[in-house]
Amino acid sequence: MASGKAVLLDVREPVEWEQHIKGSVQVPRGLLEFVADPTSARHKAELDRPAG
């Protein structure tokens, strides 16, 4: 993760997020496909691959 070549996903549901995983992107498993799709309105830029 420190190199910027990996993204740590926390796919637990919001009710399970009492303790967040530091540096992770929280995305419930049921929404992962939408959040990862750059054409989706729910897309999170944190999941984009860095250029290069």
N, CA, C and O atoms as a Maestro MAE file, in Angstrom:
{
 s_m_m2io_version
 :::
 2.0.0
}

f_m_ct {
 s_m_title
 :::
 protein
 m_atom[208] {
  # First column is atom index #
  i_m_mmod_type
  r_m_x_coord
  r_m_y_coord
  r_m_z_coord
  i_m_residue_number
  s_m_chain_name
  s_m_pdb_residue_name
  s_m_pdb_atom_name
  i_m_atomic_number
  :::
  1 25 0.816 -1.188 0.000 1 A "MET " " N  " 7
  2 3 0.000 0.000 0.000 1 A "MET " " CA " 6
  3 2 0.862 1.255 0.000 1 A "MET " " C  " 6
  4 15 0.522 2.242 -0.653 1 A "MET " " O  " 8
  5 25 1.948 1.226 0.709 2 A "ALA " " N  " 7
  6 3 2.809 2.410 0.799 2 A "ALA " " CA " 6
  7 2 3.357 2.801 -0.564 2 A "ALA " " C  " 6
  8 15 3.637 3.977 -0.798 2 A "ALA " " O  " 8
  9 25 3.515 1.844 -1.465 3 A "SER " " N  " 7
  10 3 4.046 2.140 -2.785 3 A "SER " " CA " 6
  11 2 2.997 2.766 -3.702 3 A "SER " " C  " 6
  12 15 3.334 3.288 -4.764 3 A "SER " " O  " 8
  13 25 1.733 2.716 -3.296 4 A "GLY " " N  " 7
  14 3 0.667 3.247 -4.134 4 A "GLY " " CA " 6
  15 2 0.212 2.281 -5.200 4 A "GLY " " C  " 6
  16 15 -0.568 2.659 -6.074 4 A "GLY " " O  " 8
  17 25 0.674 1.044 -5.157 5 A "LYS " " N  " 7
  18 3 0.320 0.048 -6.171 5 A "LYS " " CA " 6
  19 2 -0.800 -0.881 -5.717 5 A "LYS " " C  " 6
  20 15 -1.197 -1.775 -6.464 5 A "LYS " " O  " 8
  21 25 -1.309 -0.685 -4.515 6 A "ALA " " N  " 7
  22 3 -2.362 -1.546 -3.997 6 A "ALA " " CA " 6
  23 2 -3.411 -0.710 -3.276 6 A "ALA " " C  " 6
  24 15 -3.118 0.354 -2.730 6 A "ALA " " O  " 8
  25 25 -4.634 -1.213 -3.286 7 A "VAL " " N  " 7
  26 3 -5.729 -0.586 -2.557 7 A "VAL " " CA " 6
  27 2 -6.282 -1.638 -1.614 7 A "VAL " " C  " 6
  28 15 -6.602 -2.749 -2.037 7 A "VAL " " O  " 8
  29 25 -6.395 -1.301 -0.358 8 A "LEU " " N  " 7
  30 3 -6.969 -2.203 0.625 8 A "LEU " " CA " 6
  31 2 -8.460 -1.905 0.733 8 A "LEU " " C  " 6
  32 15 -8.854 -0.793 1.083 8 A "LEU " " O  " 8
  33 25 -9.281 -2.899 0.431 9 A "LEU " " N  " 7
  34 3 -10.726 -2.738 0.504 9 A "LEU " " CA " 6
  35 2 -11.261 -3.362 1.777 9 A "LEU " " C  " 6
  36 15 -10.882 -4.473 2.147 9 A "LEU " " O  " 8
  37 25 -12.139 -2.644 2.437 10 A "ASP " " N  " 7
  38 3 -12.865 -3.158 3.585 10 A "ASP " " CA " 6
  39 2 -14.289 -3.377 3.087 10 A "ASP " " C  " 6
  40 15 -15.034 -2.412 2.919 10 A "ASP " " O  " 8
  41 25 -14.679 -4.623 2.849 11 A "VAL " " N  " 7
  42 3 -15.971 -4.916 2.225 11 A "VAL " " CA " 6
  43 2 -17.053 -5.276 3.244 11 A "VAL " " C  " 6
  44 15 -18.094 -5.825 2.883 11 A "VAL " " O  " 8
  45 25 -16.806 -4.968 4.501 12 A "ARG " " N  " 7
  46 3 -17.834 -5.204 5.516 12 A "ARG " " CA " 6
  47 2 -18.978 -4.210 5.333 12 A "ARG " " C  " 6
  48 15 -18.811 -3.166 4.703 12 A "ARG " " O  " 8
  49 25 -20.126 -4.541 5.885 13 A "GLU " " N  " 7
  50 3 -21.279 -3.654 5.844 13 A "GLU " " CA " 6
  51 2 -21.072 -2.496 6.822 13 A "GLU " " C  " 6
  52 15 -20.326 -2.638 7.791 13 A "GLU " " O  " 8
  53 25 -21.724 -1.348 6.582 14 A "PRO " " N  " 7
  54 3 -21.529 -0.184 7.453 14 A "PRO " " CA " 6
  55 2 -21.762 -0.478 8.940 14 A "PRO " " C  " 6
  56 15 -21.076 0.099 9.784 14 A "PRO " " O  " 8
  57 25 -22.690 -1.339 9.276 15 A "VAL " " N  " 7
  58 3 -22.944 -1.651 10.695 15 A "VAL " " CA " 6
  59 2 -21.769 -2.397 11.322 15 A "VAL " " C  " 6
  60 15 -21.675 -2.483 12.546 15 A "VAL " " O  " 8
  61 25 -20.878 -2.933 10.501 16 A "GLU " " N  " 7
  62 3 -19.708 -3.654 10.992 16 A "GLU " " CA " 6
  63 2 -18.460 -2.770 11.062 16 A "GLU " " C  " 6
  64 15 -17.394 -3.248 11.449 16 A "GLU " " O  " 8
  65 25 -18.572 -1.506 10.701 17 A "TRP " " N  " 7
  66 3 -17.422 -0.613 10.616 17 A "TRP " " CA " 6
  67 2 -17.118 0.105 11.925 17 A "TRP " " C  " 6
  68 15 -16.713 1.267 11.905 17 A "TRP " " O  " 8
  69 25 -17.303 -0.550 13.039 18 A "GLU " " N  " 7
  70 3 -17.006 0.088 14.322 18 A "GLU " " CA " 6
  71 2 -15.539 0.489 14.385 18 A "GLU " " C  " 6
  72 15 -15.208 1.551 14.913 18 A "GLU " " O  " 8
  73 25 -14.666 -0.344 13.855 19 A "GLN " " N  " 7
  74 3 -13.245 -0.034 13.782 19 A "GLN " " CA " 6
  75 2 -12.823 -0.125 12.323 19 A "GLN " " C  " 6
  76 15 -12.874 -1.192 11.712 19 A "GLN " " O  " 8
  77 25 -12.407 1.012 11.776 20 A "HIS " " N  " 7
  78 3 -11.981 1.049 10.382 20 A "HIS " " CA " 6
  79 2 -10.560 0.525 10.240 20 A "HIS " " C  " 6
  80 15 -9.746 0.650 11.155 20 A "HIS " " O  " 8
  81 25 -10.274 -0.052 9.107 21 A "ILE " " N  " 7
  82 3 -8.925 -0.497 8.797 21 A "ILE " " CA " 6
  83 2 -8.195 0.723 8.238 21 A "ILE " " C  " 6
  84 15 -8.574 1.245 7.189 21 A "ILE " " O  " 8
  85 25 -7.165 1.174 8.923 22 A "LYS " " N  " 7
  86 3 -6.450 2.386 8.529 22 A "LYS " " CA " 6
  87 2 -5.951 2.274 7.084 22 A "LYS " " C  " 6
  88 15 -5.303 1.297 6.710 22 A "LYS " " O  " 8
  89 25 -6.264 3.284 6.292 23 A "GLY " " N  " 7
  90 3 -5.818 3.328 4.905 23 A "GLY " " CA " 6
  91 2 -6.705 2.574 3.936 23 A "GLY " " C  " 6
  92 15 -6.427 2.545 2.737 23 A "GLY " " O  " 8
  93 25 -7.770 1.963 4.437 24 A "SER " " N  " 7
  94 3 -8.635 1.183 3.543 24 A "SER " " CA " 6
  95 2 -9.737 2.046 2.951 24 A "SER " " C  " 6
  96 15 -10.052 3.122 3.460 24 A "SER " " O  " 8
  97 25 -10.317 1.550 1.865 25 A "VAL " " N  " 7
  98 3 -11.492 2.153 1.251 25 A "VAL " " CA " 6
  99 2 -12.664 1.270 1.664 25 A "VAL " " C  " 6
  100 15 -12.660 0.069 1.397 25 A "VAL " " O  " 8
  101 25 -13.668 1.860 2.314 26 A "GLN " " N  " 7
  102 3 -14.822 1.090 2.753 26 A "GLN " " CA " 6
  103 2 -15.859 1.027 1.644 26 A "GLN " " C  " 6
  104 15 -16.386 2.049 1.205 26 A "GLN " " O  " 8
  105 25 -16.143 -0.208 1.195 27 A "VAL " " N  " 7
  106 3 -17.127 -0.451 0.151 27 A "VAL " " CA " 6
  107 2 -17.870 -1.729 0.514 27 A "VAL " " C  " 6
  108 15 -17.271 -2.804 0.492 27 A "VAL " " O  " 8
  109 25 -19.167 -1.647 0.850 28 A "PRO " " N  " 7
  110 3 -19.897 -2.877 1.127 28 A "PRO " " CA " 6
  111 2 -19.816 -3.830 -0.058 28 A "PRO " " C  " 6
  112 15 -19.891 -3.393 -1.206 28 A "PRO " " O  " 8
  113 25 -19.666 -5.119 0.203 29 A "ARG " " N  " 7
  114 3 -19.482 -6.111 -0.854 29 A "ARG " " CA " 6
  115 2 -20.579 -6.037 -1.914 29 A "ARG " " C  " 6
  116 15 -20.300 -6.210 -3.100 29 A "ARG " " O  " 8
  117 25 -21.802 -5.788 -1.512 30 A "GLY " " N  " 7
  118 3 -22.913 -5.726 -2.459 30 A "GLY " " CA " 6
  119 2 -22.836 -4.561 -3.426 30 A "GLY " " C  " 6
  120 15 -23.551 -4.547 -4.428 30 A "GLY " " O  " 8
  121 25 -21.984 -3.584 -3.148 31 A "LEU " " N  " 7
  122 3 -21.845 -2.405 -4.012 31 A "LEU " " CA " 6
  123 2 -20.517 -2.365 -4.755 31 A "LEU " " C  " 6
  124 15 -20.277 -1.445 -5.537 31 A "LEU " " O  " 8
  125 25 -19.654 -3.345 -4.526 32 A "LEU " " N  " 7
  126 3 -18.291 -3.298 -5.061 32 A "LEU " " CA " 6
  127 2 -18.246 -3.113 -6.571 32 A "LEU " " C  " 6
  128 15 -17.470 -2.294 -7.064 32 A "LEU " " O  " 8
  129 25 -19.054 -3.851 -7.309 33 A "GLU " " N  " 7
  130 3 -19.024 -3.739 -8.776 33 A "GLU " " CA " 6
  131 2 -19.387 -2.340 -9.247 33 A "GLU " " C  " 6
  132 15 -18.806 -1.838 -10.210 33 A "GLU " " O  " 8
  133 25 -20.350 -1.703 -8.571 34 A "PHE " " N  " 7
  134 3 -20.766 -0.353 -8.962 34 A "PHE " " CA " 6
  135 2 -19.699 0.680 -8.603 34 A "PHE " " C  " 6
  136 15 -19.419 1.592 -9.381 34 A "PHE " " O  " 8
  137 25 -19.118 0.528 -7.434 35 A "VAL " " N  " 7
  138 3 -18.123 1.485 -6.956 35 A "VAL " " CA " 6
  139 2 -16.821 1.382 -7.752 35 A "VAL " " C  " 6
  140 15 -16.118 2.378 -7.924 35 A "VAL " " O  " 8
  141 25 -16.502 0.192 -8.231 36 A "ALA " " N  " 7
  142 3 -15.275 0.000 -9.008 36 A "ALA " " CA " 6
  143 2 -15.431 0.396 -10.471 36 A "ALA " " C  " 6
  144 15 -14.434 0.629 -11.154 36 A "ALA " " O  " 8
  145 25 -16.658 0.477 -10.961 37 A "ASP " " N  " 7
  146 3 -16.926 0.795 -12.375 37 A "ASP " " CA " 6
  147 2 -16.815 2.298 -12.615 37 A "ASP " " C  " 6
  148 15 -17.623 3.061 -12.085 37 A "ASP " " O  " 8
  149 25 -15.832 2.742 -13.402 38 A "PRO " " N  " 7
  150 3 -15.660 4.179 -13.625 38 A "PRO " " CA " 6
  151 2 -16.828 4.844 -14.351 38 A "PRO " " C  " 6
  152 15 -16.912 6.072 -14.368 38 A "PRO " " O  " 8
  153 25 -17.724 4.070 -14.948 39 A "THR " " N  " 7
  154 3 -18.882 4.661 -15.629 39 A "THR " " CA " 6
  155 2 -20.099 4.747 -14.716 39 A "THR " " C  " 6
  156 15 -21.142 5.259 -15.124 39 A "THR " " O  " 8
  157 25 -19.981 4.256 -13.492 40 A "SER " " N  " 7
  158 3 -21.095 4.250 -12.547 40 A "SER " " CA " 6
  159 2 -21.159 5.558 -11.769 40 A "SER " " C  " 6
  160 15 -20.131 6.165 -11.471 40 A "SER " " O  " 8
  161 25 -22.362 5.981 -11.446 41 A "ALA " " N  " 7
  162 3 -22.551 7.181 -10.623 41 A "ALA " " CA " 6
  163 2 -22.031 6.960 -9.200 41 A "ALA " " C  " 6
  164 15 -21.765 7.930 -8.491 41 A "ALA " " O  " 8
  165 25 -21.884 5.715 -8.775 42 A "ARG " " N  " 7
  166 3 -21.395 5.395 -7.432 42 A "ARG " " CA " 6
  167 2 -19.877 5.177 -7.393 42 A "ARG " " C  " 6
  168 15 -19.332 4.817 -6.349 42 A "ARG " " O  " 8
  169 25 -19.204 5.388 -8.505 43 A "HIS " " N  " 7
  170 3 -17.766 5.135 -8.613 43 A "HIS " " CA " 6
  171 2 -16.968 5.916 -7.572 43 A "HIS " " C  " 6
  172 15 -17.267 7.074 -7.283 43 A "HIS " " O  " 8
  173 25 -15.942 5.257 -7.008 44 A "LYS " " N  " 7
  174 3 -15.008 5.911 -6.083 44 A "LYS " " CA " 6
  175 2 -13.653 5.992 -6.765 44 A "LYS " " C  " 6
  176 15 -13.082 4.972 -7.150 44 A "LYS " " O  " 8
  177 25 -13.147 7.194 -6.910 45 A "ALA " " N  " 7
  178 3 -11.866 7.416 -7.582 45 A "ALA " " CA " 6
  179 2 -10.709 6.724 -6.862 45 A "ALA " " C  " 6
  180 15 -9.682 6.447 -7.481 45 A "ALA " " O  " 8
  181 25 -10.859 6.438 -5.561 46 A "GLU " " N  " 7
  182 3 -9.802 5.764 -4.813 46 A "GLU " " CA " 6
  183 2 -9.494 4.378 -5.372 46 A "GLU " " C  " 6
  184 15 -8.442 3.810 -5.082 46 A "GLU " " O  " 8
  185 25 -10.407 3.836 -6.172 47 A "LEU " " N  " 7
  186 3 -10.205 2.506 -6.750 47 A "LEU " " CA " 6
  187 2 -9.573 2.556 -8.151 47 A "LEU " " C  " 6
  188 15 -9.284 1.513 -8.739 47 A "LEU " " O  " 8
  189 25 -9.363 3.746 -8.674 48 A "ASP " " N  " 7
  190 3 -8.722 3.874 -9.986 48 A "ASP " " CA " 6
  191 2 -7.246 3.485 -9.894 48 A "ASP " " C  " 6
  192 15 -6.587 3.736 -8.885 48 A "ASP " " O  " 8
  193 25 -6.752 2.883 -10.939 49 A "ARG " " N  " 7
  194 3 -5.310 2.562 -10.992 49 A "ARG " " CA " 6
  195 2 -4.541 3.849 -11.237 49 A "ARG " " C  " 6
  196 15 -4.959 4.688 -12.035 49 A "ARG " " O  " 8
  197 25 -3.420 4.000 -10.552 50 A "PRO " " N  " 7
  198 3 -2.598 5.184 -10.812 50 A "PRO " " CA " 6
  199 2 -2.002 5.115 -12.214 50 A "PRO " " C  " 6
  200 15 -1.708 4.027 -12.711 50 A "PRO " " O  " 8
  201 25 -1.824 6.250 -12.842 51 A "ALA " " N  " 7
  202 3 -1.217 6.281 -14.180 51 A "ALA " " CA " 6
  203 2 0.220 5.801 -14.111 51 A "ALA " " C  " 6
  204 15 0.943 6.076 -13.154 51 A "ALA " " O  " 8
  205 25 0.617 5.077 -15.146 52 A "GLY " " N  " 7
  206 3 2.005 4.654 -15.214 52 A "GLY " " CA " 6
  207 2 2.206 3.237 -15.107 52 A "GLY " " C  " 6
  208 15 3.345 2.770 -15.152 52 A "GLY " " O  " 8
  :::
 }
 m_bond[207] {
  # First column is bond index #
  i_m_from
  i_m_to
  i_m_order
  :::
  1 1 2 1
  2 2 3 1
  3 3 4 2
  4 3 5 1
  5 5 6 1
  6 6 7 1
  7 7 8 2
  8 7 9 1
  9 9 10 1
  10 10 11 1
  11 11 12 2
  12 11 13 1
  13 13 14 1
  14 14 15 1
  15 15 16 2
  16 15 17 1
  17 17 18 1
  18 18 19 1
  19 19 20 2
  20 19 21 1
  21 21 22 1
  22 22 23 1
  23 23 24 2
  24 23 25 1
  25 25 26 1
  26 26 27 1
  27 27 28 2
  28 27 29 1
  29 29 30 1
  30 30 31 1
  31 31 32 2
  32 31 33 1
  33 33 34 1
  34 34 35 1
  35 35 36 2
  36 35 37 1
  37 37 38 1
  38 38 39 1
  39 39 40 2
  40 39 41 1
  41 41 42 1
  42 42 43 1
  43 43 44 2
  44 43 45 1
  45 45 46 1
  46 46 47 1
  47 47 48 2
  48 47 49 1
  49 49 50 1
  50 50 51 1
  51 51 52 2
  52 51 53 1
  53 53 54 1
  54 54 55 1
  55 55 56 2
  56 55 57 1
  57 57 58 1
  58 58 59 1
  59 59 60 2
  60 59 61 1
  61 61 62 1
  62 62 63 1
  63 63 64 2
  64 63 65 1
  65 65 66 1
  66 66 67 1
  67 67 68 2
  68 67 69 1
  69 69 70 1
  70 70 71 1
  71 71 72 2
  72 71 73 1
  73 73 74 1
  74 74 75 1
  75 75 76 2
  76 75 77 1
  77 77 78 1
  78 78 79 1
  79 79 80 2
  80 79 81 1
  81 81 82 1
  82 82 83 1
  83 83 84 2
  84 83 85 1
  85 85 86 1
  86 86 87 1
  87 87 88 2
  88 87 89 1
  89 89 90 1
  90 90 91 1
  91 91 92 2
  92 91 93 1
  93 93 94 1
  94 94 95 1
  95 95 96 2
  96 95 97 1
  97 97 98 1
  98 98 99 1
  99 99 100 2
  100 99 101 1
  101 101 102 1
  102 102 103 1
  103 103 104 2
  104 103 105 1
  105 105 106 1
  106 106 107 1
  107 107 108 2
  108 107 109 1
  109 109 110 1
  110 110 111 1
  111 111 112 2
  112 111 113 1
  113 113 114 1
  114 114 115 1
  115 115 116 2
  116 115 117 1
  117 117 118 1
  118 118 119 1
  119 119 120 2
  120 119 121 1
  121 121 122 1
  122 122 123 1
  123 123 124 2
  124 123 125 1
  125 125 126 1
  126 126 127 1
  127 127 128 2
  128 127 129 1
  129 129 130 1
  130 130 131 1
  131 131 132 2
  132 131 133 1
  133 133 134 1
  134 134 135 1
  135 135 136 2
  136 135 137 1
  137 137 138 1
  138 138 139 1
  139 139 140 2
  140 139 141 1
  141 141 142 1
  142 142 143 1
  143 143 144 2
  144 143 145 1
  145 145 146 1
  146 146 147 1
  147 147 148 2
  148 147 149 1
  149 149 150 1
  150 150 151 1
  151 151 152 2
  152 151 153 1
  153 153 154 1
  154 154 155 1
  155 155 156 2
  156 155 157 1
  157 157 158 1
  158 158 159 1
  159 159 160 2
  160 159 161 1
  161 161 162 1
  162 162 163 1
  163 163 164 2
  164 163 165 1
  165 165 166 1
  166 166 167 1
  167 167 168 2
  168 167 169 1
  169 169 170 1
  170 170 171 1
  171 171 172 2
  172 171 173 1
  173 173 174 1
  174 174 175 1
  175 175 176 2
  176 175 177 1
  177 177 178 1
  178 178 179 1
  179 179 180 2
  180 179 181 1
  181 181 182 1
  182 182 183 1
  183 183 184 2
  184 183 185 1
  185 185 186 1
  186 186 187 1
  187 187 188 2
  188 187 189 1
  189 189 190 1
  190 190 191 1
  191 191 192 2
  192 191 193 1
  193 193 194 1
  194 194 195 1
  195 195 196 2
  196 195 197 1
  197 197 198 1
  198 198 199 1
  199 199 200 2
  200 199 201 1
  201 201 202 1
  202 202 203 1
  203 203 204 2
  204 203 205 1
  205 205 206 1
  206 206 207 1
  207 207 208 2
  :::
 }
}
